[in-house]
Amino acid sequence: MRRKTLILAGAIAPLLAAPAVADMPGSVENGRKLALEWCSNCHMTGANRLATDVAPTFREIAEDRSADYIRGFLANPHFRGSMPPFDISRQQIEDLVAYIKTLR
């Protein structure tokens, strides 16, 4: 139980120390460019026409997940199947969230 608490605390701490989301509005256009550059090899992002059938589309993500869920997912390094790890800034996260949410 203690290990789970430490893991959870480690995941939340960077979010608490980060600037408020309201201080960093996302740029839809920058998010579209990031999606095309980083995500479109696997995800149908709306900015591309090709993708694999393994990853959910950005439209599915926009419809199924909250902006806060997406932020948390992107803020923590993750290994999901064959998804590569990446390290992006808080502003880039906000840009991606702003773009993904336009696809609802």
C-alpha positions as CSV (number, residue, x, y, z in Angstrom):
1,M,0.0,0.0,0.0
2,R,2.8,2.4,0.9
3,R,4.4,1.8,-2.6
4,K,1.2,2.8,-4.3
5,T,0.9,5.9,-2.2
6,L,4.5,6.9,-3.1
7,I,3.9,6.3,-6.8
8,L,0.7,8.4,-6.7
9,A,2.4,11.2,-4.8
10,G,5.2,11.2,-7.3
11,A,2.8,11.5,-10.2
12,I,0.8,14.3,-8.6
13,A,3.7,16.4,-7.2
14,P,4.8,17.8,-10.6
15,L,1.3,18.8,-11.4
16,L,0.9,20.7,-8.2
17,A,4.2,22.6,-8.7
18,A,3.3,23.5,-12.3
19,P,1.8,26.9,-13.1
20,A,-1.9,27.1,-13.2
21,V,-3.5,25.8,-16.4
22,A,-5.4,29.1,-16.7
23,D,-2.0,30.9,-17.0
24,M,-1.2,28.9,-20.1
25,P,-4.0,28.9,-22.6
26,G,-3.4,26.3,-25.3
27,S,-2.9,27.2,-29.0
28,V,-5.1,25.0,-31.2
29,E,-2.8,25.7,-34.2
30,N,0.4,24.7,-32.3
31,G,-1.4,21.6,-31.0
32,R,-2.4,20.6,-34.5
33,K,1.2,21.0,-35.6
34,L,2.5,19.0,-32.7
35,A,-0.1,16.3,-33.4
36,L,1.0,16.1,-37.0
37,E,4.7,15.9,-36.1
38,W,4.6,13.6,-33.1
39,C,1.3,11.7,-33.0
40,S,0.1,11.1,-36.6
41,N,2.3,8.0,-37.3
42,C,-0.1,6.0,-35.1
43,H,-3.2,8.2,-34.3
44,M,-5.7,9.6,-36.7
45,T,-5.2,13.2,-35.5
46,G,-7.5,15.1,-37.8
47,A,-4.4,16.7,-39.2
48,N,-3.5,13.6,-41.2
49,R,-5.2,11.0,-43.3
50,L,-3.1,8.0,-42.5
51,A,-2.7,6.2,-39.1
52,T,-2.6,2.7,-37.7
53,D,-5.6,0.9,-36.4
54,V,-3.9,0.2,-33.1
55,A,-4.2,3.6,-31.5
56,P,-7.4,5.5,-30.8
57,T,-8.2,8.4,-33.0
58,F,-7.9,11.9,-31.5
59,R,-11.7,12.3,-32.0
60,E,-12.3,9.2,-29.9
61,I,-9.9,10.6,-27.2
62,A,-11.7,14.0,-27.4
63,E,-15.1,12.3,-26.9
64,D,-14.1,9.8,-24.3
65,R,-11.6,11.7,-22.1
66,S,-11.7,14.9,-20.1
67,A,-9.1,17.6,-20.7
68,D,-7.7,16.9,-17.2
69,Y,-7.3,13.2,-18.0
70,I,-5.4,14.1,-21.2
71,R,-3.2,16.6,-19.4
72,G,-2.3,14.0,-16.7
73,F,-1.6,11.3,-19.3
74,L,0.7,13.6,-21.3
75,A,2.4,15.0,-18.2
76,N,3.7,11.6,-17.1
77,P,6.1,9.5,-19.1
78,H,4.2,6.5,-20.3
79,F,4.7,3.3,-22.1
80,R,1.4,2.0,-23.6
81,G,2.0,-0.9,-25.9
82,S,4.3,0.3,-28.6
83,M,3.8,4.0,-27.8
84,P,7.2,5.7,-27.4
85,P,7.9,7.8,-24.3
86,F,8.3,11.5,-24.8
87,D,8.9,14.5,-22.7
88,I,6.9,17.6,-23.6
89,S,6.5,21.0,-21.9
90,R,3.4,22.1,-20.0
91,Q,2.7,24.6,-22.8
92,Q,2.9,21.8,-25.4
93,I,0.5,19.7,-23.4
94,E,-2.0,22.7,-23.3
95,D,-1.6,23.1,-27.0
96,L,-2.3,19.4,-27.7
97,V,-5.3,19.5,-25.3
98,A,-6.7,22.6,-27.0
99,Y,-6.4,20.9,-30.4
100,I,-7.8,17.5,-29.3
101,K,-10.8,19.2,-27.7
102,T,-11.7,20.9,-31.0
103,L,-12.3,17.4,-32.5
104,R,-15.3,16.6,-30.4
